């Protein structure tokens, strides 16, 4: 909805999420794979959280970190995918002004939190394999508490300005967002003001958070691989490689999907607009569906 004020300027009170601009008549078919994936993601994460909560033997730092990851996955799933399915099934495109920026805040904050959790979990595996005798003295419940505080405040302080900068803009024209979700730049483009600061801050914050996490995760697994290669027992080396290998593949999938989304989004007209939109939706669904399966094994 767009309201007129006394000075004849238009003020947006809600946005319309149209998802895929060139697929309005066929986009509902995408709900066929998305709905089962949502059920799988929620079910597997809730089962994992329940198992960790009820099973006393799982009350260990590694599983506490896994429960944090599952909780973040559930929040991200429920923030994005149900609204997308409502658009596909019932054409419920409107989203309130406040609801849009709340969704933007959750996505921009909790996604880097998930990245930071991967970093902490990689540190856990590094200590377990490279310094096994010191593991119980380093990776303690206090370590998990400190890591949780780090994950929350580091990402909250850096990502909070993103929705604030977008919300302060003057939206005086179209309220049609060519996306399935309230992505920062997709919404900011509707403003009548200069959004260069919004673009710059998002670019810097994303690469500072996710870029540094990715580099540190890769360094951790490089040290892990070097330590595994030095193991005298072939069985122990194989077990360590099997466990850490599956974790690393999942982490690389998380970052690769994100990087592909960023670069296709930057490519502009060279890539169909539907591609980055679909990748953004899938990034909020596929990792949450796979994480509890891989890490829970």
Backbone torsions as a table, in degrees:
resi	resn	phi	psi	omega
1	UNK	NA	144.8	178.6
2	UNK	-125.4	125.7	-179.1
3	UNK	-108.3	150.0	177.1
4	UNK	-100.3	133.4	176.5
5	UNK	-96.6	178.2	-176.4
6	UNK	-64.1	-25.6	-179.0
7	UNK	-91.0	14.9	175.3
8	UNK	69.6	7.5	175.3
9	UNK	-84.6	149.4	-179.8
10	UNK	-93.3	138.2	178.6
11	UNK	-122.2	126.9	-178.6
12	UNK	-78.9	129.6	176.9
13	UNK	-109.4	-14.1	175.3
14	UNK	-154.8	160.8	177.7
15	UNK	-114.9	157.5	175.8
16	UNK	-114.0	116.7	178.3
17	UNK	-91.3	109.6	-176.3
18	UNK	-97.8	0.5	-180.0
19	UNK	61.6	-110.3	-172.7
20	UNK	-96.4	108.0	-174.3
21	UNK	-56.3	-38.2	-176.7
22	UNK	-93.2	8.2	-176.6
23	UNK	-132.5	34.6	-174.9
24	UNK	-60.8	-32.6	-177.2
25	UNK	-87.7	-14.8	-175.2
26	UNK	-122.5	-7.7	-173.2
27	UNK	-64.5	-21.4	-179.0
28	UNK	-63.9	-22.5	178.8
29	UNK	-67.1	-20.7	178.3
30	UNK	-66.9	-18.4	179.3
31	UNK	-67.5	-19.5	-179.0
32	UNK	-61.8	-47.2	174.9
33	UNK	-82.1	-29.7	-174.8
34	UNK	-68.7	-42.4	-177.6
35	UNK	-62.0	-49.8	176.5
36	UNK	-61.2	-37.0	177.9
37	UNK	-64.3	-37.3	176.8
38	UNK	-63.8	-44.5	178.6
39	UNK	-61.8	-43.8	178.7
40	UNK	-61.5	-45.2	-178.1
41	UNK	-62.8	-47.6	-177.8
42	UNK	-67.9	-44.4	-178.2
43	UNK	-63.4	-48.4	-176.7
44	UNK	-65.3	-38.1	179.5
45	UNK	-71.3	-39.9	178.2
46	UNK	-67.1	-38.6	177.5
47	UNK	-62.9	-43.1	179.7
48	UNK	-64.7	-45.0	178.6
49	UNK	-62.0	-40.6	179.4
50	UNK	-66.3	-40.7	179.9
51	UNK	-64.2	-43.7	179.4
52	UNK	-65.1	-37.3	-179.1
53	UNK	-69.8	-38.9	-173.2
54	UNK	-89.4	-29.5	-175.2
55	UNK	-90.3	113.9	-176.2
56	UNK	-62.8	-32.4	-178.3
57	UNK	-68.4	-15.6	180.0
58	UNK	-95.8	5.2	178.7
59	UNK	-82.3	66.9	-178.8
60	UNK	-130.5	157.5	-176.7
61	UNK	-51.9	-42.4	-177.6
62	UNK	-60.2	-40.6	-178.5
63	UNK	-78.4	-27.1	172.9
64	UNK	-63.9	-41.4	177.4
65	UNK	-64.7	-38.4	177.8
66	UNK	-64.5	-36.4	177.7
67	UNK	-68.1	-34.4	175.6
68	UNK	-63.1	-44.5	178.8
69	UNK	-60.8	-43.4	-179.9
70	UNK	-64.6	-40.4	179.2
71	UNK	-63.3	-42.7	177.5
72	UNK	-63.5	-40.3	178.7
73	UNK	-60.9	-44.1	-179.3
74	UNK	-62.8	-44.9	-179.1
75	UNK	-62.3	-45.1	-180.0
76	UNK	-64.5	-41.2	178.4
77	UNK	-60.3	-50.3	-175.6
78	UNK	-70.9	-21.5	178.5
79	UNK	-75.9	-31.8	-171.2
80	UNK	-110.5	-55.6	-165.8
81	UNK	-67.2	-43.5	178.6
82	UNK	-56.3	-40.6	178.4
83	UNK	-64.6	-40.0	178.1
84	UNK	-61.7	-43.6	179.5
85	UNK	-66.4	-36.1	177.3
86	UNK	-64.6	-35.5	176.2
87	UNK	-66.0	-44.8	-178.8
88	UNK	-66.5	-43.6	-173.0
89	UNK	-84.2	-42.5	-171.7
90	UNK	-121.5	8.7	179.0
91	UNK	57.1	33.7	179.8
92	UNK	-85.7	76.8	-174.6
93	UNK	-82.0	-29.7	-176.2
94	UNK	-66.7	144.6	172.0
95	UNK	-141.9	135.9	-175.9
96	UNK	-64.6	159.3	179.2
97	UNK	-57.3	-49.1	-179.7
98	UNK	-66.7	-39.8	-179.8
99	UNK	-63.7	-36.1	179.6
100	UNK	-64.1	-45.6	-177.0
101	UNK	-77.5	-23.2	171.8
102	UNK	-67.7	-43.7	176.9
103	UNK	-61.9	-42.1	178.6
104	UNK	-60.6	-43.1	180.0
105	UNK	-62.1	-46.4	-178.2
106	UNK	-63.2	-45.5	-179.2
107	UNK	-63.3	-45.2	-176.4
108	UNK	-72.9	-19.7	-178.6
109	UNK	-98.1	-45.4	-173.4
110	UNK	-78.2	-27.3	176.4
111	UNK	-65.7	-47.6	172.9
112	UNK	-63.2	-30.2	175.3
113	UNK	-61.4	-39.1	177.5
114	UNK	-64.7	-40.1	176.7
115	UNK	-61.4	-43.1	178.8
116	UNK	-65.5	-33.7	177.3
117	UNK	-65.8	-40.7	174.9
118	UNK	-58.2	-39.9	179.7
119	UNK	-63.6	-45.1	179.9
120	UNK	-65.3	-40.2	178.8
121	UNK	-66.3	-35.4	175.6
122	UNK	-65.8	-36.8	176.5
123	UNK	-65.2	-38.6	177.0
124	UNK	-60.0	-46.4	179.7
125	UNK	-66.8	-35.1	179.0
126	UNK	-62.5	-46.5	179.3
127	UNK	-65.9	-40.9	-177.5
128	UNK	-62.2	-35.9	-175.2
129	UNK	-97.2	-39.3	-176.6
130	UNK	-86.1	-28.1	179.9
131	UNK	-136.1	61.4	-173.8
132	UNK	-60.8	-33.5	-177.9
133	UNK	-71.4	-21.6	-179.5
134	UNK	-102.6	3.1	-174.0
135	UNK	-58.4	-50.7	-175.5
136	UNK	-67.0	-23.4	179.0
137	UNK	-87.4	-21.2	179.8
138	UNK	-95.8	-51.9	-177.6
139	UNK	-88.8	88.4	-178.5
140	UNK	-116.8	178.6	176.4
141	UNK	-63.4	-34.5	176.8
142	UNK	-64.5	-36.3	175.7
143	UNK	-60.1	-42.8	179.5
144	UNK	-64.7	-41.8	178.8
145	UNK	-62.4	-47.1	178.9
146	UNK	-62.9	-39.5	179.4
147	UNK	-65.4	-38.9	179.4
148	UNK	-65.1	-43.2	177.0
149	UNK	-61.6	-43.0	178.0
150	UNK	-60.9	-46.3	-178.3
151	UNK	-61.1	-43.8	-175.8
152	UNK	-70.2	-56.2	-170.8
153	UNK	-74.8	-35.9	178.5
154	UNK	-59.7	-47.9	-176.8
155	UNK	-78.0	-35.4	-179.8
156	UNK	-63.3	-45.8	-176.7
157	UNK	-66.4	-35.2	-176.1
158	UNK	-84.1	-33.9	-175.1
159	UNK	-92.8	-18.2	-177.6
160	UNK	-57.3	-38.7	179.0
161	UNK	-61.5	-23.6	-176.9
162	UNK	-59.3	-56.8	177.7
163	UNK	-68.2	-29.0	178.5
164	UNK	-65.2	-44.9	178.4
165	UNK	-62.6	-36.9	-180.0
166	UNK	-73.5	-37.7	-177.2
167	UNK	-70.8	-26.8	-177.2
168	UNK	-78.2	-11.4	-179.2
169	UNK	-69.0	157.0	179.1
170	UNK	-94.9	109.6	-179.9
171	UNK	-95.6	101.4	-171.1
172	UNK	-122.2	8.8	-178.0
173	UNK	-128.6	-119.2	-177.8
174	UNK	-70.6	148.4	175.4
175	UNK	-116.8	17.0	-178.5
176	UNK	-91.5	113.4	180.0
177	UNK	-94.5	118.5	-179.9
178	UNK	-82.9	67.2	-179.1
179	UNK	-164.4	166.1	176.7
180	UNK	-88.5	-15.7	-176.1
181	UNK	-136.4	166.6	-179.7
182	UNK	-84.3	67.7	175.9
183	UNK	-68.5	144.5	-172.4
184	UNK	-51.6	-58.0	-174.9
185	UNK	-71.6	-34.5	178.3
186	UNK	-59.4	-38.2	179.2
187	UNK	-79.4	-44.8	-176.5
188	UNK	-60.8	-29.3	179.3
189	UNK	-61.0	-22.4	-179.0
190	UNK	-78.7	-7.6	-177.8
191	UNK	-75.5	156.3	176.0
192	UNK	-89.8	1.8	-174.7
193	UNK	-108.6	172.8	178.0
194	UNK	-71.9	126.8	-177.3
195	UNK	-112.1	19.2	180.0
196	UNK	-62.0	-36.1	178.3
197	UNK	-65.0	-39.5	178.1
198	UNK	-61.7	-46.6	179.7
199	UNK	-63.5	-43.8	-178.4
200	UNK	-64.0	-45.6	-177.5
201	UNK	-66.2	-40.1	178.7
202	UNK	-63.1	-43.0	-179.9
203	UNK	-60.6	-48.1	-177.8
204	UNK	-66.6	-44.9	-176.9
205	UNK	-66.4	-41.5	-179.5
206	UNK	-63.1	-47.0	-177.4
207	UNK	-73.1	-30.4	176.2
208	UNK	-67.5	-43.2	-177.4
209	UNK	-79.2	-63.9	-174.7
210	UNK	-71.0	-35.9	179.1
211	UNK	-64.4	-46.2	179.1
212	UNK	-66.4	-38.1	177.4
213	UNK	-61.1	-46.3	-178.3
214	UNK	-61.9	-44.1	179.9
215	UNK	-61.6	-45.6	-178.5
216	UNK	-68.4	-36.5	176.8
217	UNK	-63.2	-45.8	179.8
218	UNK	-64.0	-39.0	176.6
219	UNK	-62.7	-42.7	178.9
220	UNK	-58.7	-45.6	-178.2
221	UNK	-73.9	-24.1	172.8
222	UNK	-66.6	-43.6	176.8
223	UNK	-65.7	-37.7	177.8
224	UNK	-63.3	-45.6	-179.7
225	UNK	-61.9	-41.1	178.4
226	UNK	-63.0	-40.8	179.2
227	UNK	-67.6	-38.8	-179.7
228	UNK	-65.1	-39.6	-179.4
229	UNK	-65.0	-20.5	-179.7
230	UNK	-90.5	-6.0	-179.5
231	UNK	-66.7	135.6	-179.3
232	UNK	-76.9	-33.6	-178.5
233	UNK	-82.8	121.5	178.9
234	UNK	-64.9	-37.3	-179.9
235	UNK	-65.3	-42.1	179.7
236	UNK	-65.7	-40.1	179.6
237	UNK	-65.1	-42.5	179.5
238	UNK	-63.5	-42.4	179.9
239	UNK	-64.6	-42.9	-179.8
240	UNK	-65.0	-42.9	179.0
241	UNK	-64.9	-39.0	-179.9
242	UNK	-63.5	-46.0	-178.4
243	UNK	-67.7	-53.6	-176.6
244	UNK	-70.1	-30.0	179.2
245	UNK	-63.5	-44.5	179.2
246	UNK	-66.1	-37.4	177.5
247	UNK	-64.4	-44.7	-177.6
248	UNK	-64.7	-40.0	178.7
249	UNK	-60.9	-42.1	179.8
250	UNK	-66.0	-41.8	178.7
251	UNK	-64.7	-43.9	179.1
252	UNK	-64.6	-35.3	176.0
253	UNK	-62.8	-42.1	179.1
254	UNK	-58.7	-49.3	-177.0
255	UNK	-75.4	-35.4	-180.0
256	UNK	-64.4	-46.0	178.5
257	UNK	-60.2	-39.5	179.6
258	UNK	-67.4	-43.1	-179.7
259	UNK	-66.6	-39.9	177.3
260	UNK	-62.2	-41.3	177.4
261	UNK	-60.9	-45.1	-178.5
262	UNK	-62.6	-46.1	-176.2
263	UNK	-71.5	-36.5	176.8
264	UNK	-68.6	-32.6	177.4
265	UNK	-67.8	-36.8	179.1
266	UNK	-74.8	-22.1	-176.4
267	UNK	-69.4	-18.7	176.7
268	UNK	66.3	-128.4	-174.5
269	UNK	-71.8	-11.8	178.8
270	UNK	-68.3	-23.6	179.0
271	UNK	-120.8	134.5	177.8
272	UNK	-54.1	139.2	-176.2
273	UNK	-60.3	-24.3	-178.9
274	UNK	-68.6	-25.3	-175.7
275	UNK	-66.2	-55.2	178.5
276	UNK	-63.6	-31.1	178.2
277	UNK	-64.4	-46.6	179.4
278	UNK	-64.2	-42.2	179.4
279	UNK	-62.6	-38.1	178.7
280	UNK	-63.6	-42.9	178.4
281	UNK	-64.8	-46.7	-178.7
282	UNK	-63.9	-31.9	-179.8
283	UNK	-67.5	-21.6	176.4
284	UNK	-92.0	3.2	-175.5
285	UNK	-128.3	-46.6	-175.4
286	UNK	-68.3	-49.8	176.5
287	UNK	-57.2	-43.5	175.9
288	UNK	-60.7	-29.9	178.5
289	UNK	-75.9	-31.4	-175.5
290	UNK	-91.6	-33.0	-174.4
291	UNK	-53.9	-51.8	-177.9
292	UNK	-67.5	-27.7	179.7
293	UNK	-70.3	-46.3	-178.2
294	UNK	-73.9	-49.6	-177.9
295	UNK	-73.2	-25.2	-177.3
296	UNK	-82.3	-11.2	-179.6
297	UNK	-73.6	NA	NA
